[in-house]
């Protein structure tokens, strides 16, 4: 049973996954590099405020890596081809509440720590 799955079902599912990733492969590689740069540029935790630029890169890359795959995969599953205009408009519309929730969560954690 495992061998049947390994040689029939698994390759078919891998091809379907590759078909989803292939059109935007450059985007996924760029997002991976952005996440790597953001994680390397953050200083170790301390009581001081983090530098503004690495913190901003970290926040923006976090928003992109959580929202962009969902938007693109939903569009591909529905069979639509999205251009960057609607994708960026949707990201801008959804980013505000996410940033607000993150600020509230950070404030709650900060007050609980104090």
Secondary structure as GFF3:
##gff-version 3
##sequence-region A 1 114
A	DSSP	alpha_helix	2	4	.	.	.	ID=ss1
A	DSSP	pi_helix	5	9	.	.	.	ID=ss2
A	DSSP	alpha_helix	10	22	.	.	.	ID=ss3
A	DSSP	alpha_helix	25	41	.	.	.	ID=ss4
A	DSSP	alpha_helix	52	77	.	.	.	ID=ss5
A	DSSP	alpha_helix	84	113	.	.	.	ID=ss6
###
